């Protein structure tokens, strides 16, 4: 199952959270998975999450992940509202 939520956050930002009930990931991988060329897939390039984070950061936002093995994962995207975007 996938759950998508959005809410106002930190003054003039919106927070979007995408959660699943999949296999999750070890907490120590939370930042490493955004490194260029890091992948857990046989056919993966390790660029997808790095590119996503780069695009979000270029718009003044943040992208991070929280997960636990066997308990799914949540990816959070925080972006400034239209009036505050840089």
N, C-alpha and C positions, 0 to 999 in steps of 0.2 A: 504494500500500500504506500502511496505517496501523498503527503499532506503539504499544501502550500498556504502560507499565512503572510499577511502584510499588516503593518501597523506603523503609526507615527512613532518616531524615536529621536532622542537627542536633539531637541529644538526643531531644526528645519530639515530633518532627515526622514527617510522612509526605510523601514527594515523589512526585507523579504526573507522568509525562512522556508527552505524546501527540505522536508524530512522524509526518510523512507524506513522501512522495517526490514531491510536487507541484512547482510552479514556484518556491516559496520567496518570499523578499522581501529587499529591500536592507537591510543592517544598520542603516542610519540610520532605518529605519521601526520598529525594534523597540519603541521607547517611544511614538512618535507614533500607532501603531495603537490605542492605548488611550485616546487623546484623544476627548472627546465630539464626535460628528458627523464624525469622520474616516472616510472609506470609500474603497475602491478599486473598489466595485461600482456599476454604473449605478443599480440599484434599492435600494442599501444606505442605511440610516439613520445608520450610524456610531455606534450605541449598544450593540450586542451585546457587544463586548469590554469596553467601559467598565462596563456593568452587571455582567458576570461578575467583573471585577476588584473592583468595589465590594462585591459579595456576599462574595467570598473574603476581602477585607481586613476586612470586618465580623466575620468569624469568626476573626480573628487570623492570617490566611494571606497568601500572596503569589502573584501571577500574573505571569509574564513570558514572553517569546518570544525565540527565537533562529532565525535563518534566513539563507539565502544564495541568491541568484538561481540558479534551475535545479537546486538541490540539496535542496529541501524545507524544511520548517519544523518546529520543536519548540516546543510550549507546555508550560511547567512550572507546576504548582500545588503549593505547599507549604502544608500545613495542620497545626495542632497536633493531637496525639492527643486523644481524648475527655477524658482527665483534665486536660489543659492548656488546653483551649479557653476563650477569654475571653468 
